[in-house]
Amino acid sequence: MADSEKDPKPTVEVTTNLPPGVTSLVVRNVDGTFRESLKNAKGHFVKKVKPLPSAHEMVRKLRKRLEQNITGGDQQKLMEIFDFQISIANGTCGCDPKAQMAAVKAFEAIWLRAYGKPSLSDDEKEALKHDGVRIVIVEAPQCLPAAEEAKEEKKQPSFADVLNVTTNPQT
């Protein structure tokens, strides 16, 4: 009884929905904390399945992170990033072209992931209606010779007097 009073009880969240044949073990670490390990029927350790967050959750987290770390409350850092992008577009950045290209692509990727693609204007939507896929049927011209007329006899080279030609006789 004294041992159980001295040792703290494990405060580990144990996985409840385990696949068949997998057991959950609570193991004490060297520093005295506890962790959960999973073993299969053969006794090998298996990885815990970590569910991926949904797309809405990822966008929400990314927007929250941009608001906290980039804007800093007064949006000064975000304005600096926009000013840098404008200086790249004007050609007044003064840095390496590869670095400029990488900065623009990184900004574009982050912006599209967080805020999505901007919606099309009415003019662009109207242009897509008329400038979509067109099917064009091209007929063969009538002046081409027919396939039977196009066949010619085999020509013999002028430097050889060939009396008989045999090609891979069937046996």
Secondary structure, DSSP 4 states (H G I P E B T S, - for coil): -HHHHHSPPP------SPPTT-EEEEEE-TTS-EEEEEE-TTS-EEPPP-PPPPHHHHHHHHHHHIIIIIITTTTHHHHHHHHHHHHHHHT---S-HHHHHHHHHHHHHHHHHHH-PPPPPHHHHHHHHHSS------PPPTTSPPHHHH--PPPPPTT---S--------
